[in-house]
């Protein structure tokens, strides 16, 4: 699966606005893109790195 045919999701906390990131499961990891500019590019990161990012965000850590 590539970013083009991925099933994109955004946080339920986004409030319906397009000012957030979207995430999708893709071959090779997790894809992330800007919801305001979905065709501007996609970043794909390994699953373990994405999991660490999510845990860091949940913990409220600002300096990584």
N, CA, C and O atoms as a GROMACS GRO file, in nm:
protein
  256
    1UNK      N    1   0.085  -0.118   0.000
    1UNK     CA    2   0.000   0.000   0.000
    1UNK      C    3   0.089   0.124   0.000
    1UNK      O    4   0.189   0.129   0.072
    2UNK      N    5   0.054   0.220  -0.079
    2UNK     CA    6   0.129   0.346  -0.085
    2UNK      C    7   0.046   0.458  -0.026
    2UNK      O    8  -0.071   0.438   0.008
    3UNK      N    9   0.104   0.575  -0.015
    3UNK     CA   10   0.031   0.690   0.036
    3UNK      C   11  -0.091   0.725  -0.049
    3UNK      O   12  -0.190   0.776   0.003
    4UNK      N   13  -0.083   0.697  -0.180
    4UNK     CA   14  -0.193   0.732  -0.270
    4UNK      C   15  -0.320   0.652  -0.241
    4UNK      O   16  -0.430   0.706  -0.252
    5UNK      N   17  -0.304   0.525  -0.204
    5UNK     CA   18  -0.423   0.443  -0.179
    5UNK      C   19  -0.442   0.410  -0.031
    5UNK      O   20  -0.514   0.316   0.003
    6UNK      N   21  -0.377   0.484   0.055
    6UNK     CA   22  -0.386   0.461   0.199
    6UNK      C   23  -0.518   0.511   0.255
    6UNK      O   24  -0.584   0.597   0.196
    7UNK      N   25  -0.555   0.456   0.367
    7UNK     CA   26  -0.675   0.501   0.439
    7UNK      C   27  -0.629   0.599   0.546
    7UNK      O   28  -0.579   0.558   0.652
    8UNK      N   29  -0.644   0.728   0.520
    8UNK     CA   30  -0.593   0.833   0.607
    8UNK      C   31  -0.687   0.859   0.723
    8UNK      O   32  -0.809   0.854   0.707
    9UNK      N   33  -0.629   0.887   0.841
    9UNK     CA   34  -0.707   0.918   0.961
    9UNK      C   35  -0.649   1.042   1.026
    9UNK      O   36  -0.529   1.069   1.017
   10UNK      N   37  -0.736   1.118   1.090
   10UNK     CA   38  -0.686   1.228   1.172
   10UNK      C   39  -0.747   1.217   1.309
   10UNK      O   40  -0.847   1.147   1.328
   11UNK      N   41  -0.691   1.285   1.403
   11UNK     CA   42  -0.733   1.275   1.542
   11UNK      C   43  -0.878   1.318   1.558
   11UNK      O   44  -0.925   1.412   1.494
   12UNK      N   45  -0.948   1.248   1.644
   12UNK     CA   46  -1.085   1.288   1.677
   12UNK      C   47  -1.085   1.421   1.752
   12UNK      O   48  -1.189   1.487   1.761
   13UNK      N   49  -0.970   1.460   1.805
   13UNK     CA   50  -0.958   1.588   1.877
   13UNK      C   51  -0.932   1.706   1.784
   13UNK      O   52  -0.917   1.819   1.830
   14UNK      N   53  -0.927   1.680   1.655
   14UNK     CA   54  -0.899   1.789   1.561
   14UNK      C   55  -1.017   1.884   1.547
   14UNK      O   56  -1.002   1.993   1.492
   15UNK      N   57  -1.132   1.844   1.595
   15UNK     CA   58  -1.248   1.931   1.590
   15UNK      C   59  -1.304   1.952   1.451
   15UNK      O   60  -1.379   2.048   1.428
   16UNK      N   61  -1.270   1.865   1.358
   16UNK     CA   62  -1.322   1.877   1.222
   16UNK      C   63  -1.247   1.977   1.136
   16UNK      O   64  -1.279   1.992   1.018
   17UNK      N   65  -1.149   2.045   1.191
   17UNK     CA   66  -1.074   2.141   1.112
   17UNK      C   67  -0.968   2.068   1.030
   17UNK      O   68  -0.938   1.952   1.055
   18UNK      N   69  -0.913   2.136   0.934
   18UNK     CA   70  -0.806   2.078   0.854
   18UNK      C   71  -0.672   2.132   0.897
   18UNK      O   72  -0.585   2.158   0.814
   19UNK      N   73  -0.653   2.150   1.026
   19UNK     CA   74  -0.526   2.202   1.077
   19UNK      C   75  -0.462   2.098   1.167
   19UNK      O   76  -0.438   2.123   1.286
   20UNK      N   77  -0.433   1.984   1.110
   20UNK     CA   78  -0.372   1.877   1.186
   20UNK      C   79  -0.295   1.786   1.091
   20UNK      O   80  -0.292   1.810   0.970
   21UNK      N   81  -0.234   1.685   1.145
   21UNK     CA   82  -0.169   1.586   1.061
   21UNK      C   83  -0.262   1.466   1.046
   21UNK      O   84  -0.347   1.441   1.131
   22UNK      N   85  -0.244   1.394   0.938
   22UNK     CA   86  -0.318   1.271   0.915
   22UNK      C   87  -0.217   1.157   0.912
   22UNK      O   88  -0.102   1.176   0.872
   23UNK      N   89  -0.260   1.039   0.953
   23UNK     CA   90  -0.173   0.922   0.958
   23UNK      C   91  -0.238   0.807   0.885
   23UNK      O   92  -0.361   0.797   0.878
   24UNK      N   93  -0.155   0.719   0.830
   24UNK     CA   94  -0.205   0.601   0.761
   24UNK      C   95  -0.106   0.487   0.775
   24UNK      O   96   0.014   0.509   0.790
   25UNK      N   97  -0.157   0.366   0.769
   25UNK     CA   98  -0.074   0.246   0.767
   25UNK      C   99  -0.034   0.224   0.621
   25UNK      O  100  -0.120   0.215   0.534
   26UNK      N  101   0.096   0.214   0.595
   26UNK     CA  102   0.146   0.188   0.460
   26UNK      C  103   0.254   0.082   0.466
   26UNK      O  104   0.305   0.049   0.573
   27UNK      N  105   0.289   0.029   0.352
   27UNK     CA  106   0.397  -0.068   0.344
   27UNK      C  107   0.525  -0.002   0.394
   27UNK      O  108   0.563   0.105   0.346
   28UNK      N  109   0.590  -0.063   0.487
   28UNK     CA  110   0.714  -0.010   0.539
   28UNK      C  111   0.699   0.077   0.662
   28UNK      O  112   0.800   0.122   0.716
   29UNK      N  113   0.578   0.102   0.708
   29UNK     CA  114   0.563   0.181   0.830
   29UNK      C  115   0.434   0.257   0.839
   29UNK      O  116   0.327   0.207   0.805
   30UNK      N  117   0.445   0.380   0.888
   30UNK     CA  118   0.330   0.469   0.903
   30UNK      C  119   0.357   0.596   0.825
   30UNK      O  120   0.467   0.650   0.828
   31UNK      N  121   0.256   0.644   0.755
   31UNK     CA  122   0.269   0.766   0.676
   31UNK      C  123   0.205   0.881   0.750
   31UNK      O  124   0.104   0.864   0.818
   32UNK      N  125   0.263   0.998   0.735
   32UNK     CA  126   0.213   1.120   0.799
   32UNK      C  127   0.208   1.228   0.692
   32UNK      O  128   0.300   1.240   0.611
   33UNK      N  129   0.101   1.308   0.691
   33UNK     CA  130   0.090   1.420   0.598
   33UNK      C  131   0.013   1.534   0.661
   33UNK      O  132  -0.054   1.516   0.763
   34UNK      N  133   0.023   1.650   0.602
   34UNK     CA  134  -0.046   1.770   0.648
   34UNK      C  135  -0.187   1.770   0.590
   34UNK      O  136  -0.204   1.761   0.469
   35UNK      N  137  -0.288   1.779   0.676
   35UNK     CA  138  -0.426   1.774   0.628
   35UNK      C  139  -0.463   1.895   0.541
   35UNK      O  140  -0.554   1.887   0.459
   36UNK      N  141  -0.393   2.008   0.560
   36UNK     CA  142  -0.420   2.127   0.478
   36UNK      C  143  -0.365   2.113   0.337
   36UNK      O  144  -0.415   2.176   0.244
   37UNK      N  145  -0.262   2.030   0.321
   37UNK     CA  146  -0.197   2.014   0.191
   37UNK      C  147  -0.164   1.867   0.167
   37UNK      O  148  -0.047   1.830   0.164
   38UNK      N  149  -0.265   1.783   0.150
   38UNK     CA  150  -0.242   1.640   0.142
   38UNK      C  151  -0.159   1.595   0.021
   38UNK      O  152  -0.101   1.486   0.023
   39UNK      N  153  -0.152   1.676  -0.082
   39UNK     CA  154  -0.072   1.638  -0.199
   39UNK      C  155   0.070   1.695  -0.194
   39UNK      O  156   0.149   1.672  -0.286
   40UNK      N  157   0.103   1.769  -0.088
   40UNK     CA  158   0.234   1.832  -0.078
   40UNK      C  159   0.346   1.734  -0.043
   40UNK      O  160   0.464   1.766  -0.063
   41UNK      N  161   0.313   1.618   0.007
   41UNK     CA  162   0.416   1.520   0.040
   41UNK      C  163   0.376   1.436   0.159
   41UNK      O  164   0.289   1.473   0.237
   42UNK      N  165   0.441   1.324   0.170
   42UNK     CA  166   0.413   1.228   0.277
   42UNK      C  167   0.545   1.182   0.337
   42UNK      O  168   0.641   1.155   0.265
   43UNK      N  169   0.547   1.173   0.468
   43UNK     CA  170   0.663   1.121   0.540
   43UNK      C  171   0.628   0.981   0.587
   43UNK      O  172   0.526   0.962   0.654
   44UNK      N  173   0.710   0.883   0.553
   44UNK     CA  174   0.689   0.745   0.599
   44UNK      C  175   0.798   0.712   0.699
   44UNK      O  176   0.917   0.728   0.671
   45UNK      N  177   0.757   0.666   0.817
   45UNK     CA  178   0.851   0.631   0.923
   45UNK      C  179   0.827   0.487   0.966
   45UNK      O  180   0.715   0.436   0.953
   46UNK      N  181   0.930   0.420   1.018
   46UNK     CA  182   0.912   0.283   1.068
   46UNK      C  183   0.810   0.280   1.182
   46UNK      O  184   0.791   0.378   1.254
   47UNK      N  185   0.745   0.166   1.197
   47UNK     CA  186   0.640   0.151   1.299
   47UNK      C  187   0.692   0.184   1.438
   47UNK      O  188   0.625   0.254   1.514
   48UNK      N  189   0.811   0.136   1.473
   48UNK     CA  190   0.866   0.161   1.607
   48UNK      C  191   0.889   0.310   1.631
   48UNK      O  192   0.862   0.360   1.740
   49UNK      N  193   0.938   0.381   1.531
   49UNK     CA  194   0.962   0.526   1.545
   49UNK      C  195   0.830   0.600   1.561
   49UNK      O  196   0.820   0.695   1.639
   50UNK      N  197   0.728   0.559   1.487
   50UNK     CA  198   0.598   0.623   1.498
   50UNK      C  199   0.538   0.600   1.637
   50UNK      O  200   0.480   0.690   1.696
   51UNK      N  201   0.553   0.478   1.688
   51UNK     CA  202   0.502   0.447   1.822
   51UNK      C  203   0.570   0.534   1.927
   51UNK      O  204   0.504   0.582   2.019
   52UNK      N  205   0.703   0.553   1.914
   52UNK     CA  206   0.774   0.641   2.009
   52UNK      C  207   0.724   0.784   1.998
   52UNK      O  208   0.710   0.852   2.100
   53UNK      N  209   0.699   0.831   1.877
   53UNK     CA  210   0.646   0.966   1.858
   53UNK      C  211   0.512   0.982   1.927
   53UNK      O  212   0.491   1.080   1.998
   54UNK      N  213   0.422   0.887   1.908
   54UNK     CA  214   0.289   0.894   1.970
   54UNK      C  215   0.301   0.895   2.122
   54UNK      O  216   0.233   0.974   2.189
   55UNK      N  217   0.384   0.810   2.178
   55UNK     CA  218   0.402   0.805   2.323
   55UNK      C  219   0.461   0.936   2.375
   55UNK      O  220   0.422   0.983   2.482
   56UNK      N  221   0.553   0.995   2.301
   56UNK     CA  222   0.614   1.122   2.340
   56UNK      C  223   0.510   1.233   2.340
   56UNK      O  224   0.506   1.315   2.432
   57UNK      N  225   0.427   1.237   2.239
   57UNK     CA  226   0.321   1.338   2.231
   57UNK      C  227   0.221   1.321   2.345
   57UNK      O  228   0.181   1.418   2.409
   58UNK      N  229   0.182   1.197   2.369
   58UNK     CA  230   0.088   1.170   2.479
   58UNK      C  231   0.144   1.212   2.613
   58UNK      O  232   0.070   1.257   2.701
   59UNK      N  233   0.274   1.198   2.630
   59UNK     CA  234   0.340   1.235   2.756
   59UNK      C  235   0.357   1.386   2.772
   59UNK      O  236   0.390   1.435   2.880
   60UNK      N  237   0.335   1.458   2.663
   60UNK     CA  238   0.346   1.603   2.670
   60UNK      C  239   0.488   1.655   2.664
   60UNK      O  240   0.514   1.769   2.702
   61UNK      N  241   0.580   1.573   2.618
   61UNK     CA  242   0.720   1.613   2.608
   61UNK      C  243   0.736   1.710   2.491
   61UNK      O  244   0.690   1.682   2.381
   62UNK      N  245   0.801   1.823   2.515
   62UNK     CA  246   0.817   1.923   2.409
   62UNK      C  247   0.957   1.924   2.349
   62UNK      O  248   0.972   1.957   2.231
   63UNK      N  249   1.060   1.888   2.426
   63UNK     CA  250   1.196   1.883   2.376
   63UNK      C  251   1.238   1.738   2.363
   63UNK      O  252   1.243   1.665   2.463
   64UNK      N  253   1.268   1.695   2.245
   64UNK     CA  254   1.305   1.556   2.223
   64UNK      C  255   1.448   1.547   2.180
   64UNK      O  256   1.499   1.437   2.157
   0.00000   0.00000   0.00000
